[in-house]
Amino acid sequence: RFRHTEGGLVARGGQLTGFQVAGEDRQWRPAVARIDGDRVVVSSPEVPRPVAARYAWENFPACNLYNGAGLPASPFRTDDWR
């Protein structure tokens, strides 16, 4: 869930990119992501029970999530793994 969406969330250039999910095994897999109001819902057929997600968490990421004011989403992760 995102705050400061300033008019909603937008995927510039088509489908959302830059998301990954991991299960309890801590193995990151590419995720399919979609906007649902002020949330982004992520999933992967390779991760039946996701426990963590991250966005733009690599060098030179291909990512395209913006808010309605045209500001890009910052890289983030939901885990605290080393």
Buried (B, 14 or more C-beta within 10 A) or exposed (E): EBEEBEEEBBBEEEEBBBBBBBBEEEEBBBBEBEBEEEEBBBBBEBBEEBBBBBBBBEEEBEBBBBBEEEEEBEEEBEEEEE
